[in-house]
Amino acid sequence: MHIVFVYGTLRKGESNHHVIEGATLLEEYSWTSGALYDTGAGYPAMFGSSEHVVYGEIYEVDDTYLSRIDVLEGFQEGRSANLYDRVIQTVHSKEKTYDAITYIMKTRSSSFGQIDSGDWVIYR
């Protein structure tokens, strides 16, 4: 089993939640260090940052769900041309701290606008 932090369209009520529907929701309110940007393409991108916070949800997923997330994110293990890096990052909730898989975009375009709240659902 894998612990995954989702911060954009995979969250409950968002356009790609169906990809992980049925996975176990561990935390509905969680956060991690990072900066969130609107890509202008209907989804956000997270970048590493120790100065900002990104909010999302934490799920426990099996290999099948993780593969489905990888497909959505265009991630293939060992491929250099991935849009995202899949990293393990510390994620916090009110009660616990998790080491969770997090998808961090590799390259930020100058056209991306920062989401100051760090929360895609509130921003959208």
C-alpha positions as CSV (number, residue, x, y, z in Angstrom):
1,M,0.0,0.0,0.0
2,H,1.1,3.6,-0.7
3,I,0.3,6.9,1.0
4,V,-0.4,9.6,-1.6
5,F,-1.0,13.4,-1.1
6,V,-3.3,14.9,-3.7
7,Y,-3.7,18.7,-4.1
8,G,-5.6,19.3,-7.4
9,T,-8.0,17.6,-9.7
10,L,-7.8,14.2,-7.8
11,R,-9.4,15.8,-4.7
12,K,-13.0,14.9,-3.7
13,G,-15.4,16.7,-5.9
14,E,-12.8,17.6,-8.5
15,S,-12.7,16.6,-12.2
16,N,-10.3,13.6,-11.9
17,H,-11.4,12.3,-8.5
18,H,-12.9,9.3,-10.3
19,V,-9.3,8.0,-10.9
20,I,-9.0,7.3,-7.1
21,E,-12.6,6.9,-6.2
22,G,-12.8,3.9,-3.9
23,A,-9.3,4.4,-2.4
24,T,-9.1,5.0,1.3
25,L,-9.3,8.6,2.4
26,L,-7.0,9.0,5.4
27,E,-7.1,12.8,5.8
28,E,-9.5,15.2,4.2
29,Y,-7.5,18.3,5.5
30,S,-3.7,18.1,5.2
31,W,-0.8,20.3,4.1
32,T,2.8,20.2,3.0
33,S,5.5,22.6,2.1
34,G,5.4,23.7,-1.5
35,A,4.1,26.4,-3.8
36,L,1.0,25.9,-5.9
37,Y,0.5,27.4,-9.3
38,D,-2.4,27.5,-11.8
39,T,-1.1,26.1,-15.1
40,G,-3.9,27.7,-17.1
41,A,-4.8,24.2,-18.4
42,G,-7.5,23.3,-15.8
43,Y,-5.1,21.8,-13.2
44,P,-2.6,23.1,-10.7
45,A,1.1,22.3,-10.3
46,M,3.1,22.1,-7.1
47,F,6.7,23.1,-6.9
48,G,9.1,22.7,-4.0
49,S,9.2,25.6,-1.6
50,S,10.0,25.9,2.1
51,E,8.3,29.3,2.2
52,H,4.7,28.3,1.2
53,V,2.2,25.6,2.0
54,V,0.0,23.5,-0.2
55,Y,-3.3,21.9,1.0
56,G,-4.9,18.7,0.0
57,E,-6.0,15.2,0.9
58,I,-4.2,12.0,1.9
59,Y,-5.2,8.6,0.5
60,E,-4.0,5.1,1.0
61,V,-3.8,3.4,-2.4
62,D,-2.8,0.0,-3.8
63,D,-0.5,-0.5,-6.8
64,T,-3.5,-0.3,-9.2
65,Y,-4.6,3.1,-8.0
66,L,-1.0,4.3,-8.0
67,S,-0.6,3.2,-11.6
68,R,-3.8,5.1,-12.5
69,I,-2.4,8.2,-10.9
70,D,0.9,7.8,-12.7
71,V,-1.0,7.6,-16.0
72,L,-3.0,10.8,-15.2
73,E,0.2,12.6,-14.2
74,G,2.1,11.3,-17.2
75,F,4.7,9.7,-14.9
76,Q,6.8,6.7,-15.9
77,E,9.5,5.4,-13.5
78,G,13.0,6.1,-14.9
79,R,11.8,8.3,-17.8
80,S,13.6,11.6,-17.9
81,A,10.8,13.4,-19.9
82,N,8.3,13.2,-17.1
83,L,6.2,16.3,-16.4
84,Y,6.3,15.5,-12.7
85,D,8.8,14.0,-10.3
86,R,7.2,11.5,-7.9
87,V,8.7,12.1,-4.5
88,I,8.2,11.2,-0.9
89,Q,7.4,14.3,1.2
90,T,6.3,15.0,4.8
91,V,2.6,15.8,4.9
92,H,0.8,17.0,8.0
93,S,-2.7,16.7,9.3
94,K,-4.2,17.9,12.6
95,E,-3.4,14.6,14.3
96,K,-0.6,12.9,12.3
97,T,2.4,13.3,10.1
98,Y,2.8,11.1,7.0
99,D,5.5,10.4,4.5
100,A,3.4,10.6,1.3
101,I,4.0,10.3,-2.4
102,T,3.7,13.7,-3.9
103,Y,3.8,14.8,-7.6
104,I,6.1,17.8,-8.0
105,M,6.2,19.5,-11.5
106,K,9.6,19.7,-12.9
107,T,9.5,22.9,-14.9
108,R,7.6,26.1,-14.1
109,S,6.4,28.2,-17.0
110,S,6.4,32.0,-16.7
111,S,2.7,31.9,-17.7
112,F,1.8,30.0,-14.5
113,G,0.1,32.1,-11.8
114,Q,0.8,31.4,-8.1
115,I,-2.2,30.4,-6.0
116,D,-1.5,32.3,-2.8
117,S,-3.9,30.3,-0.7
118,G,-2.1,27.1,-1.6
119,D,-5.6,25.5,-2.0
120,W,-6.8,24.5,-5.5
121,V,-10.4,23.9,-4.3
122,I,-10.7,27.4,-2.7
123,Y,-9.0,29.0,-5.6
124,R,-11.0,27.3,-8.3
